[in-house]
Amino acid sequence: MTKTMMETFKLSAIALALVVGLSACEGDDGEVGATGATGEQGEAGTDGVDGTDGVDGTDVTASLVRLATVPSGAEVTGAFLTEEGDLFFNVQHPSDANTETDSVNGVPFNKGTVGVLRGVNFNDLPSTIVDSVVPESDFERQTVMAALGQYEIIGQTGDTFDTLLAGGLGVHYSYQTDEVIIENNNPDFNGYISTGDGEGYLFTNWESYPGGVSRMKIEKDELGSWSVTEAMMVDFEDVAGTAANCFGSVSPWGTPLTSEEWIVNSTVDSTTDSSWNDPDDTGTDNLEALLAPDFPNPYRYGYIAEITAPTSEEPIVVKHYTIGRYEHENSTVMPDKRTVYSSQDDTGGILFKFIADTEEDLSAGTLYGARLEQDSGLTDPAVTGFDVTWVELATGNNATIEAWIAEYDGIDTDDYVDEESSYMSVAEVEAWAAWVDAGRPSDTTYPTIEDGGTMVTAGQPMDDRAAFLESRAAGKALGATAEWRKLEGISINHDRVLEAVEGTDVIADEIVDEAYMYFGIADIDNTMIDDEGDIQLSNRVKDCGGVYRAKIDGDYSLSRIEPVLMGGTYRSTLDGAEKCDVDQMSQPDNVIVMRDGRVIVGEDGFQENNTLWLLDPSAE
């Protein structure tokens, strides 16, 4: 969740100069002659063609309040706001050298930490809030400093809660040997499922190889302090484990959606890494330890997983292959309970949309990729928006896609051939795209080995597996814009969208007639500033990043993306945290939209103390 840069700035000018000079070679100039009679008026020329109307922009005057800072070495993750106004967020991978303790918790912030700002209702905030301090002392740098409330630790990596969780919070074990694989210091997404006033289940992603999700039953007392009464790590064995659980969301029907991120490991112009089963490079990032002795199939990872029956004794996990395989940051479901937007956190990523066939059932539907058209004549990230159209990739269901995935289960290091891939190739994706463009004729087959096909599909009848197993390559081949750089968390406020789109009166004392999906971009560099393709921005902001938003249309689609607030100008001549202004947003990661329209933004940057911001886009 962090990366790099480059520059281009275009100036255009039209100048017209008319210089008339008369000079004599020898002798004096003669007298000026009399002015001649005025000639007849010539015929009027035809009117020129009217220029194209410019795109109407949306006035946005955004302000920032520093809600909190996290300890040295940490990024802000897991922001989640409950219906009761409790704000959870995490301290991810803090420095293990932190030793300072505060009066609330009495322990140092030197391990992955899940916590909450107690003593304040974030659904009823005042309009004016004073910034929290920029940390200066060792105490301020090594603890959570907040503008409102007090940060209370709910759990830290390895906590057993007096034997409620014998294996320890965030600790991952092999399914075969029960040995510890990793103690995870990377708590990411939080999702809360209420079971009554002041009580519920808090689900937390743990971002590593292998990944995982914890579930803690928590209760709040009269003073707002939380305690853990049950704890478990969710069992992912039935879906072959999970990898790098990043951010997530809770569906409108109350199920956590957890995202697998790093595992895809593809680059802009490729498919799955052909060295995955190379016997000389068998480091499959602890997944082999999770599944030993089986060799891991990469196509079993890189999806959105839904935790169904979340409050039961044994939650059930379903991976939704239908939403596509790529580096998922998170997905968010619209109030229609069918439309899902998903962000790809990588270099050259795509914004995806999935529309389910049936409400509250993500197991079947159609996958799309966004194609962008940048505003003409603009390049500065602070003012440049994009019109959006949607490219249909394919329609599928989990059962069919899982059968395609299973065809790769038996592949191991014995099948490796140097400079060839045991998995889908670029040539196969390109052949698939040509097949789609031709209307999917029934007599088409995958290319032979000699023509770039691979061992599983070569010569077999063409199908739509490319759309779901190699979603970025497939989307790009059909014309979706594969140029986002670190497209991070995306978020809506369900009630605001419901009221704006359906006209349902759900927000008291306010009429909401427009609602937006917000998303963070940690870095505006690489494929976004390379003067190629659909996105060609200047490099002024670069690694300081920014926040965009898209208005939700009447059919829950998106047709326009615009900047809300960018980080300050990137200062490449300075070092470390000083490259981005500490008083401006720096490398925003995940966002949460509040009922009053303000947005909570967590940083994942190179600041010494990353910030949890409150962003107020006053135009909304």
Buried (B, 14 or more C-beta within 10 A) or exposed (E): BEBEBEEEEEEEEEEEEEEEEEEEEEEEEEEEEEEEEEEEEEEEEEEEEEEEEEBEBBEBEBEBBBBBBBBBBBBBBBBBBBEBBBBBBBBBBBBEEBEBBBEBBEEBBBBBBBBBBBBBBBBEBEEEBEBBBBBEEEEBBBBBBBBBBBBBBBBBBBBBBEEBBEBBBBBBBBBEEEEEBBBBBBBBBBBBBBEEEBEBBBBBBBBBBBBBBBBBBBBBEEEBBBEBEBBBBBBBEEBBBBBBBBBBBBBBEEBBBBBBBBBBBBEBEBBBBBEBBBEEEBEBBBBBBBBBEBBBBBBBBBBBBBBBEBEEEEBBBBBBBBBBBBBBBBBBBBBBBBBBBBBBBBBBBBBBBBBBBEEEBBBBBBBBBBBBBBBEEBBEBBEBBBEBBBBBBBBBBBEBBBEBBEBBBEBBBEBBEEEEBBBBBBBBBBBBBEBBEEEEEEEBBBBEEEEBBBBBBBEEEBBBBBBBBBBBBBBBBBBBBBBBBBBBBBBBBBBBBBBBBEEEEBBEEEEBEBBBBBBBBBBBBBBBBBEEBBBBBBBBBBBBBBBBBBBBEEEBBBBBBBBBBBBBBBEEEEEEBEBBBBEBBBBBBBBBBBBBBBBBBBBBBBBBBBBBBBBBBEBB
